[in-house]
């Protein structure tokens, strides 16, 4: 079950990932908790899932130029870049 909290994972500078998570009570506060920096997208999302309730999804903003050199399988079985969170289809764009 998800909280429905607003959440955004983003790369501020190369290799510097953060996430902003809406504070409780969701939808009635403008406050956000910012966590980071993390060196990869995967580190940021692992921290989010380990330390907070499931927000039910999040937006991702990454900087261009990732080499997609840290590939693994997502929980859905798709190949994803741990460094930037992109899927192989995005690699060609």
Buried (B, 14 or more C-beta within 10 A) or exposed (E): EEBBBBBBBBBEEEBBBBBBBBEEEBEEEEEBBEBBBBEBBBBBBEBBEEEBBBBEEBEBEBBEEBEBEBBEEEEEEEBBBBBBBBEEEBBEE
